[in-house]
Amino acid sequence: MAFKIRSTIMDTDQIRRAIKRIAHEIVERNHGVDNIVVVGIRRRGVFLAQRIAKYLEQIESADVPIGALDITLYRDDFSVSTSKPIVGTTEINEDITDKVVVLVDDVLYTGRTIRAALDELIDFGRPRQIQLAVLVDRGHREFPIKADYVGKNVPTSESEFVEVHVIELDEEDEVILGEKSL
Amino acid sequence: MTELDRKDLLGLEGMSAEEIELFLDTTASFKEISERTVKKVPALRGKTIVNLFFEPSTRTRASFELAEKRLSADAVNISKSTSSVVKGESLRDTAENLQAMKIDVIVIRHAASGAPHFLASLLDASVVNAGDGAHEHPTQGLLDIFTLRENLGDLSGRKIVIVGDIAHSRVARSNIFGLVTLGADVTVCGPPTMMPVGIEKLGVTIERNLLRAVEDADAVNLMRIQLERQKVSLFPTLAEYASVYGMNRETLRHMKPECLVMHPGPMNRGVEISQEVADSDRAVILEQVTNGVAVRMATLYLICGGAQREKVLTDEEEVEAPPANREAV
């Protein structure tokens, strides 16, 4: 797909600072990291979750368990969409019952991914609370879902796209805003 | 983008290595679900699946039913003895009546080779072959290959020996088709009366002597002696078969220490496999059973899902998709 405009709205440093700030906000709001489990949504949310957990451990000098969710099997468009992504693996090794789960994703958009993630998480136990951390909130929600921790609010139009790149999968850490070609 | 363009799973014959690997990779993801406290995901909610079993089965039938339930599909079980087949209803009428009830998938086991293929061409519903005569048993083949891959890694060049009643074994045939496609070195071993003429054309090596066959094997898969399918006696006595082709402690000593022992079940203990081999730490027979549920979940998911993307849906694709299903979940 060709793009009309393409600009970097967060670079490596800005992403690092945003993640670090989110980690501090998590510590402040939860009075430490006891009972915190950080769970990333595949694929890029998992890498952001690992970074948040690392900062939490540094700030509080305590272990913070992490997990990964693949929400493919909980999607709401299984019967309407023609092509399906390959199913990834969910790894929740921690008992999340009575824990505070911080769910991490890269971009918050319609909220449908988060709905699926909430349903899947609840199949693993009954967390005391689920909080949501996202690197970018671009608006246009279709479900009543709101993030607790936001790296950057980016007002967008529906004809634009937001891409988060992470060094683990892409060439570098960056957030791109562009316009879809017509 | 490679698409899985497949309404049915009838056999591993003719399937590409890519397609087999899609089934295996998907299986790996489904395996974890059976370890959860809540062993259920909503993927196939609202789908109706009929398990039509014209032959006896414990493992395959329970495995399919559990797979269906763990995917939230609604399952109906029909066995020959309690169906209208005993009143003389034909397979075609049975299947068309089931389809008239708006079902999505038929899982069929039948004594006649080709019965699933007949239904697949007749029906709009998807058909999964759960064993047809002496022809194929694709989900068993896939679960055997998945178990091998989990234990051995890449199968290309690995020596896999299939021992026993090759002629009557649909499990052997599905294993051969899949393993040869994936580049494994397959040897078949059994009495001449149980060795189909021309089997080497499938790309396998024939070895009559069990000890020679197993000496450098990475895995040995023992086929059950299927007394119910033998119209004439193919060997003098079970005891003689056991002494020549049965796997026992003595055979184990001729094998590499890490060589795996597999059996699709049900085992005739004391015939093709001795007690101590069946219960030894080389045997991955119960692992095969565990993997069977995951393979069947993957199969039903892929069959019901229709088209499949080759790679993981990336976040960019999610937001770049056309407005109708943009970031649709």
Contacts between the chains, C-beta under 8 A, distances in Angstrom:
chain1	res1	chain2	res2	distance
A	1	B	320	6.0
A	42	B	312	7.8
A	43	B	312	6.3
A	43	B	314	6.9
A	43	B	315	7.1
A	44	B	315	5.6
A	70	B	29	6.9
A	71	B	329	6.7
A	72	B	43	7.8
A	73	B	33	7.9
A	73	B	41	4.1
A	73	B	42	6.8
A	73	B	43	4.0
A	73	B	71	7.9
A	73	B	301	7.7
A	74	B	41	6.7
A	74	B	42	5.9
A	74	B	43	7.6
A	74	B	329	7.6
A	75	B	328	7.4
A	75	B	329	4.7
A	76	B	328	7.3
A	76	B	329	5.5
A	77	B	325	5.8
A	77	B	328	4.3
A	77	B	329	6.6
A	78	B	43	6.2
A	78	B	44	7.8
A	78	B	305	7.0
A	79	B	46	7.1
A	80	B	325	7.1
A	80	B	328	7.8
A	81	B	325	5.4
A	81	B	328	6.4
A	82	B	306	6.8
A	82	B	307	5.4
A	83	B	1	7.6
A	83	B	3	7.2
A	83	B	307	4.6
A	83	B	308	7.0
A	83	B	309	5.2
A	84	B	305	4.5
A	84	B	306	7.7
A	84	B	307	6.9
A	84	B	308	5.8
A	84	B	309	6.6
A	85	B	309	5.5
A	85	B	312	5.7
A	85	B	313	3.2
A	86	B	22	7.6
A	86	B	25	6.6
A	86	B	26	6.7
A	86	B	29	7.7
A	86	B	308	7.0
A	86	B	309	6.5
A	86	B	310	7.8
A	86	B	311	7.0
A	86	B	312	5.3
A	86	B	313	7.8
A	87	B	26	5.5
A	87	B	29	4.2
A	87	B	30	6.8
A	87	B	298	7.9
A	87	B	301	7.1
A	88	B	29	5.9
A	88	B	312	6.4
A	89	B	28	6.9
A	89	B	29	4.8
A	89	B	32	5.7
A	90	B	32	6.0
A	90	B	33	7.9
A	91	B	32	7.3
A	106	B	315	5.9
A	107	B	315	6.5
A	107	B	319	6.9
A	109	B	319	6.6
A	109	B	327	4.8
A	110	B	326	7.3
A	110	B	327	4.9
A	110	B	328	7.7
A	110	B	329	7.6
A	112	B	327	6.3
A	112	B	328	6.2
A	112	B	329	3.4
A	113	B	318	7.8
A	113	B	327	6.8
A	113	B	329	4.9
A	115	B	329	6.6
A	116	B	329	4.7
A	119	B	42	7.2
A	120	B	41	7.6
A	123	B	36	6.8
A	123	B	38	4.3
A	123	B	40	7.1
A	123	B	41	7.5
A	124	B	36	6.6
A	124	B	37	7.1
A	124	B	38	7.2
A	125	B	37	7.2
A	158	B	323	6.9
A	158	B	326	7.7
A	161	B	316	7.2
A	161	B	319	4.6
A	161	B	320	5.6
A	162	B	319	6.2
A	163	B	315	6.8
A	163	B	316	5.0
A	163	B	319	7.2
A	164	B	315	6.4
A	180	B	320	6.7
